[in-house]
Each structure stands twice: as structure tokens, then as C-alpha cells.
């Protein structure tokens, strides 16, 4: 891979990580509110949350291969 491709890929991965972390935070808040109201956790939301956390972990592993300079 050429340097420009690596830079672009890493930038995309960083943006993806930010969006996924925000979505995970929102889903966790929703689940917490649901629990507070005494409702059971929606299984589908829990599964989506687990899936997002797994993918986010994989993105983090890929970001470890990126240059440290924020490229």
C-alpha cells in the first residue's frame, strides 16, 4: 500500500471509530433509560450493541497498524 492509501484508510478508520463510539454511547444510554423505567432490555438492541462493540474492537486493532502522527 502506498503512503497516501494508508493515510486515507487510517483517516476513514478514525472517523468510523468516532461514529461507532457515539452510537454505542447512545445505545447504552437507551438501555439504561429502559432499565430505569422497569422495562426489560430489548434483546435486539442488546445484540446490536454487542455487535457494534465487536466491530469497534476490530477497528481499534486495525488502527494500531496506523502511523501515530494522526494521519
Backbone as a ProteinNet text record, in pm:
[ID]
protein_1_A
[PRIMARY]
XXXXXXXXXXXXXXXXXXXXXXXXXXXXXXXXXXXXXXXXXXXXXXXXXXXXXXXXXXXXXXXXXXXXXXX
[TERTIARY]
84.3	0	88.3	50.4	129.8	88	175	153.4	20.2	-17.7	-144.4	-263.5	-256.5	-363.5	-371.8	-256.4	-252.9	-310.4	-272.3	-322	-473.6	-524.1	-669.3	-741.9	-689.8	-752.4	-756.7	-647.5	-642.8	-739.9	-750.3	-844.7	-988.4	-1019.6	-1153.7	-1180.2	-1081.7	-1097.5	-1119.6	-1048.9	-1067	-1207.6	-1257	-1394.1	-1496.2	-1473.4	-1563.4	-1565.7	-1448.2	-1439.7	-1518	-1502.9	-1575.7	-1726.5	-1773.6	-1918.1	-1969.2	-1892.5	-1934.8	-1937.1	-1836	-1834.6	-1954	-1990.7	-2108.4	-2235.6	-2248.2	-2365.7	-2372	-2258.2	-2253.1	-2296	-2247.4	-2284.7	-2436.3	-2492.8	-2636.8	-2718.3	-2675.1	-2744.7	-2735.6	-2620.8	-2605.7	-2696.9	-2708.2	-2798.9	-2943.3	-2979.3	-3115.5	-3145.3	-3051.4	-3071.1	-3082	-3000.1	-3003.1	-3138	-3188.8	-3319.7	-3430.2	-3417.4	-3516.5	-3516.7	-3398.5	-3388.3	-3444	-3417	-3464.6	-3617.2	-3679.2	-3826.2	-3885.9	-3801	-3850.6	-3885.9	-3851.2	-3878.9	-3763.6	-3794.9	-3688.2	-3604.5	-3477	-3390.1	-3436.3	-3453.9	-3488.1	-3371	-3399	-3293.4	-3225.3	-3301.7	-3243.7	-3143.1	-3173.9	-3082.7	-2955.6	-2970.4	-2854.1	-2764.6	-2824.3	-2745.7	-2674.9	-2743.1	-2681.3	-2564.5	-2584.4	-2478.9	-2356.6	-2378.3	-2267.5	-2195	-2271.2	-2212.1	-2128.3	-2180.7	-2106.3	-1978.4	-1985.8	-1867.3	-1761.6	-1804.6	-1711.9	-1644.7	-1724.2	-1668.9	-1576.8	-1614.8	-1532.2	-1397.8	-1399.1	-1274.1	-1185.9	-1246.9	-1170.6	-1113.3	-1189.3	-1139.7	-1019.7	-1029.3	-916.9	-791.6	-809	-694.9	-632.3	-714.9	-663.5	-593.6	-647.4	-586.4	-448.7	-423.9	-292.4	-183.9	-223.8	-129.8	-103.6	-180	-168.2	-54.3	0	104	49.3	134.9	96.2	68.6	111	103.3	-36.9	-139.1	-275.2	-311.4	-227.6	-253.1	-371.3
-118.3	0	123.9	221.2	344.3	431.9	526.5	608.9	683.7	736	810.2	718.3	594.3	498.6	467.7	452.1	424.4	542.2	662.5	782.7	793	768.7	775.3	667.9	547.4	436	464.3	513.1	542.9	655	754.7	863.7	810.8	722.7	663.2	578	501.7	418.7	504.5	616.2	705.2	765	807.2	861.4	752.9	632.9	521.6	493	491	466.7	572.9	698.8	806.2	787.5	756.8	737.9	616.1	509.1	388.5	409.4	477.7	505.5	591.2	685.7	769	684.1	598.1	511.9	415.6	361.6	272.8	348.1	470.6	551.9	575.5	608.5	633.8	508.1	394.6	269.1	233	255.9	227.7	317.3	444	535.2	488.5	446.2	398.1	275.8	184.2	65.4	102.1	196.4	240.1	304.7	387.9	451	345.4	246.7	139.4	62.6	33.2	-36.7	48.3	177.8	269.1	270.9	261.7	262.7	127.6	28.2	-101.7	-193.8	-155.9	-241.5	-338.6	-452.1	-545.7	-486	-525.6	-480.6	-541.6	-458.2	-514.4	-598.4	-724.4	-817	-768.1	-715.7	-669.4	-557.2	-463.8	-353.9	-406.5	-502	-560.6	-628.5	-700.6	-769.8	-670.7	-563.6	-460.1	-396.9	-369.5	-310.4	-402.2	-530	-625.8	-631.1	-631.3	-637	-512.5	-395.4	-271	-269.7	-317.8	-321.5	-414.7	-526.5	-620.5	-556.6	-493.4	-428.4	-314.4	-239.1	-128.4	-180.9	-293.2	-355.4	-390.8	-444.7	-478.8	-353.8	-246	-119.5	-71.8	-83.9	-45.6	-126.4	-255	-339.1	-292.3	-253.9	-203.4	-68.8	13.5	145.1	132.7	22.5	1.3	-7.5	-40.3	-50.7	85.1	185.8	318.7	396.7	493.6	581.9	662.1	695	768.6	916.2	970.8	1114.5	1165.4	1079.6	1124.6	1123.6	1064.8	1058.9	971
0	0	0	-80.6	-80.5	37.5	72.2	191.5	187.4	70.5	60.2	89.7	40.1	68.1	217.2	280.1	424.2	501.3	462.6	529.1	516.6	397	372.9	452.4	449.6	522.3	671.6	726	869.4	906.2	821.5	846.5	846.8	752.5	748.1	871.5	912	1032	1156.3	1166.1	1282.5	1284.9	1168.2	1161.7	1194.7	1143	1172.3	1322.2	1385	1528.9	1606.4	1568.5	1636.6	1625.1	1504.1	1483.8	1559.4	1557.1	1627	1778.2	1831.1	1974.9	2015.4	1931.7	1960.7	1958.7	1860.5	1850.9	1969.2	2008.7	2125.5	2250	2265.7	2382.4	2385.1	2269.4	2262.7	2293.6	2240.7	2268.9	2416.6	2477.1	2620.4	2703.1	2663.9	2734.4	2721	2601.2	2577	2663	2669.9	2753.4	2900.4	2943.2	3083	3115.5	3025	3045.8	3050.5	2964.1	2960.6	3091.9	3143.4	3272.2	3385.5	3381.7	3486.1	3491.4	3376.3	3369.7	3406.1	3426.9	3467.9	3353.3	3232	3117.7	3098	3039.7	3004.2	2892.1	2890.8	2782.7	2651.5	2551.6	2420.6	2369.3	2342.5	2300.8	2174.8	2082.5	1956.7	1980.7	2067.5	2098.4	2164.5	2252.5	2319.1	2217.1	2123.8	2021.3	1928.9	1891.9	1807.7	1883.2	2010.1	2092.1	2098.1	2122.4	2126.7	1992.8	1886.1	1752.5	1724.5	1758.2	1738.2	1821.1	1943.3	2027.7	1968.6	1912.3	1849.6	1728.3	1643.3	1523.7	1563.7	1664.3	1711.5	1762.2	1829	1873.7	1754	1649.3	1528.4	1461.4	1462.2	1407.1	1488.6	1620.9	1707.5	1673.6	1648.1	1611.7	1480.5	1385.7	1258.3	1277	1366.5	1390.9	1456.2	1524.3	1583.6	1475	1354	1241.3	1176.9	1215.1	1154.1	1217.3	1140.6	1195.1	1313.2	1404.7	1526.1	1502.6	1390.7	1369.4	1335.3	1350.9	1325	1179.3	1096.4	952.3	922.7
[MASK]
+++++++++++++++++++++++++++++++++++++++++++++++++++++++++++++++++++++++

